[in-house]
Amino acid sequence: MSNVATPRIRVGIGGWTFAPWRGIFYPDGLPHRRELEHASRHLTSIEVNGTFYGSQKPETFAKWHDETPDDFVFALKGPRFATNRRVLAEAGESVERFVNSGVLELKDKLGPINWQLAPTKKYDPEDFEAFLKLLPKSADGRALRHAVEVRHDSFRTPDLVALAREHGVAIVMAGDSKYPQIADATADFVYARIMGTAEGEEAGYPAAALDAWAERARAWSAGATPEGLETVAAPANPGVGRDVFLYVISGFKERNPAAARALIERLG
């Protein structure tokens, strides 16, 4: 049986404020204050990058909650003050401050928190495990999900996968990217960021590539290991369903909403 009641696949983009989307993704004349409302009705999730650079007010999180549909989910980037440091084990205060900053105002719309490490940050098993121990499993009675985005080749080791599984933390899967790919499932959800959209493709990706990513999302959701991706350890708990959060990020950003919508259509 799955440890996720009914696995869901959510697809989205990074943020919702980007001028070139106006007139392409956003209708001409749509007020900027209604862009989140529009985006959240065409996508099923959004990754918020702004929380990486600075704190938001509780009222802001509450406003985001109220402007989006009932089944919409936000992923939040954890603050850089927690991850851009020499010793991750010393990030406890920054992690706690973020969790208590008002993010719980999102209520059921609070999805995974992505703790993105600097590309220069190398794998130190002891320090990395200390950081994982700082990530709270719940806050005020609400379960929290954490993902760690590692971007240095030294993290491509089975030891990392074992640590992440022990703590129930997802490793962000980098697709079509210059960053190392670690496609091993380590939590009860999968967090994927695909970065290969191109200007010459109306839907961001060729149809075959969109078909492939949709099929990979289905495989993760069913507890299988998708084909064509790089793993570093043996699979764990095959057949155990997982929620999937897939974000179309970077690449040719103007095409990202189109790619996300094309994936949502394929996933039905």
Buried (B, 14 or more C-beta within 10 A) or exposed (E): EBEBEEBBBBBBBBBBEBEEBBEEBBEEEBEEEEBBBBBBEBBBBBBBBEBBEEBBEBEBBBBBBEBBEEEBBBBBBBBBBBBBBEEBBBBBEBBBEBBEBBBBBBEEBBBBBBBBBEEEBEBBEEBBBBBBEBBBEEBEEEEBBBBBBBBBEEBBBEBBBBBBBEBBBBBBBBBBBEBBBBBBBBBBBBBBBBBBBBEEBEBBBBEEBBBBBBBBBBBBBBBBBBEEBEBBBEEBEEEBBBBBBBBBBBBBBBBBBBBBBBBBEBBE
